[in-house]
Structure formats: C-alpha cells, structure tokens
Amino acid sequence: MSDWAAVARAVNERMRELDITQRELAERSGISPATLREIQQGANRQRSRSTLAAISRALRWPEDHLRRVSTEGQVSESTAEDAPALASLREELTELRQRVEALESRLQQ
C-alpha cells in the first residue's frame, strides 16, 4: 500500500523550500499540472516510477526519493549535520530576496 499523503507532504514542503510554483515544477519535471495537483493533494492513485522519478529530479532529490516516500513513508534527506548549513543558506536566501525587492522597488520609481 502506497502512502500518497506522505508523498504530498514531501512534495509540498520541498516546493516551499525551493520557492517554486506548481507551474514551475510542471515545466521542470514534464508532468502535467493536473497530475501534480493530484499528487500535491495526496490523491490515492498509483503513480508510475517514471512520474515519481521526474518529480524527484525536478525537486533536486535522488531519482528514487518519492518512490521510497510512497513505500516507506517520510524519508529524510538531510541529517543533523546539515542543519547549520541549511539554516545559513536560508538566511542568505532571505537576505538576497530582500535586496532584490529593494532593487526592484528603486527601478519602479
């Protein structure tokens, strides 16, 4: 039995982490927005390995990540050792977004 709710949680969380939209994920993965919407909602419908692999790659995970999530539940790719580096990257990303917003604001004046 596949855990499609775990797949939905993993995909939605990763999309937030990467700050990408459903449309962007569809373009990167080659999967239709309708199929992605079903996956994001945890629809109880079997998915092919190629579909899960395409989405995994587009989300910068190993190709078999979402298949493993579907069969094993939530699979963590990060470790406690990664936490400080991820926190630092998130802070840098926030700072860069603020700088871009400030530049865009100046350009619109």
N, C-alpha and C positions, 0 to 999 in steps of 0.2 A: 504494500500500500504506500503510495507516494504522499508526502507531506507538502501539499501545494501552498498551504498557509505559510510555512517556513520559507518557501521559495519567494512568495510575495513579500514577506518581511525583508528578506535579504536583498531583493531587487530594489525595493523602495528605499531602504536605508542606504544602499550603495549609490543610488541616483542622487539622494540628498548629499552624500559625502562628496560626490564628484560634481555636484551642482549642474546636472543635466536634465533636460526635459524628456518627456516621452517621445516627442518628435525626434530629438537628437539621438536617443537610444535606438529608435526605429531605423534611422539613417545609418548609424554606426554598425548595427547588427544585421540589417537587411530583413528584419522581421516586421510584419505589418503592425501599425499602431493598434489595430483591433485585437490582435493576438497578444501584444504587450499589455494592453488594458486588462484582458482576461487574466494574464499571469500576475499582474500587479494586484488584482482583486482576489487572487487565490482560487480561481475557478477550478473545480475538481474535474479536470480534463487532462488525460495523458498527453504529454509533450514528447516530441522526438528528441533524441540525443543531439541531433544537429541544431535544432532550435535552441536547446539549452546551452549548447557549446557556443553558438553565435552570440547569445546574450552574455554569457560569461566572458568571452573575449572582449566584447564591447565595453564591459564594465571593469576591464583590466584584472580579471581573475584568471586562474588556470582554466583551461577548456572544460574540465570535468567538475568544476566547482558547483554549479547549480544542480547537476545530476546528483552529486553527493548530498547536497542540501535536501533534495527531494527524497532521498532514500534514508539519510541518517539524521535529518533534522538540521538545525542551525550548525554550520561548520565555520569556525573562526579562522580567518586567515592571518590575523595579527596575534602577536604574543605580548606578554607584559614588557618585553624588551623594546618592542616597537612603540609603546605608548608615549614616551617622551618625544620621540622623533615625530610622531603623528601630531601631537599637541603643538609642537613647534611649527610644523608645516601649516596647520590650521591657523595659527596666529599670523604667520606670514601671508597666507591667502587672504585673511580678513583685512590686513593692512594694505595689501595690493588692491583689493576691491575698493577700499576707501579712497585710495589715491586715484584710481581710475574714475570713480564717481566725481571726485573733486575736479579732475581734468575735464571730464565731460561737461560739468557744470560751467566751467570757465569758457569752454568752447561755445556753449549755447548763449552766452551773454553778448 
